[in-house]
Amino acid sequence: MHIRTFVAAAVGLGLVTLSACGSSDDGGSPQSGSKTVTLVSHDSWAVSESVLADFEKRSGYQVKVLKDGDAGQAVNKAILTKDNPQGDVFFGVDNTLLSRALDNGLFQPYEAKGLDQVDGQYQLDAGKHRVTPVDYGDICVNYDKKYFADRKLAPPVTFDDLVKPAYKDLLVTENASTSSPGLGFLLGTAARYGDDGWEGYWKKLRANGVKVVDGWEQAYNEEFSGSAGGRKAGADRPLVVSYASSPPAEVLYGDPKPTTAPTGVATGTCFRQVEFAGLLSNAENSEGGKALIDFLVSKTFQEDMPLNMFVYPVAKGAAVPAEFTEYGPAAEAPETMDPAKIAADRDQWVKSWTSLVLK
């Protein structure tokens, strides 16, 4: 949701990515009275230190966080280790990968306290409660404003624009087989052009010089000229697949802080992403895991989340910071896709995409 696009750059700015675990029974089972609960996530997990400390104080659990790369990589690893999981709760599986996790029995059912306050449109497993929605966001192409202004070239707005000669060799995206935003972008094109048209679109995109890298971190912070990291790295791609919420992160974490976002969003290239958390099927500390999931949908966490992971809350009435809505409003008309359609066609689409784009 992931979003989350700037956590790596924000370490040390009041965010926490790992809570030290001093409990003597770290890793023990509920029967042994474990007071450590382990959250497995993608690399972009973050929460304000004070908010996590309050949860730990109230619940009596210490939270240990294990990060396993981009969301696609993290989900795949969680499936491979499901019989002997690394932790108790997995956060970061999204609607593009949800069926893969569910079909592989990754989660056990749990109906979170406070779920009645979560907007129904995000409850994609409502009848079974194997996962709990936590956030949503939009995967979109971002552009480097200065690059286009210097060349008096209008930035792209739509998927159609990206294959035009004016934007040749400008776009970098993530591998759809290993990266959540990369897969989301592929699904966005499939939603836009349909079963019969998306492959032809990608042939045009490849002919127009699209560059593919493994994950978001590399694409955004090493290849994209509009990001703070990309500028330091001498990046030369002014278009990147990222999130609609990336521009406010550039403002809030800029040093010096800019008065306006240096990056913009091609609003006609967005795909709606919903992120979930679930209690792992073989969790050692299931009671701690349930408490942690309750925390993730609580108003306290939901309101803390936007400026830490740069995603939108799913809880009704959760306030979103003014800076967030000013620089990174959610897309008005993002592409979407029925989860059943994703489940039926995703793997074949990724296989075809790999043959088309990477070989």
Disulfide bonds with the S-S distance in Angstrom:
Cys140-Cys270 2.07
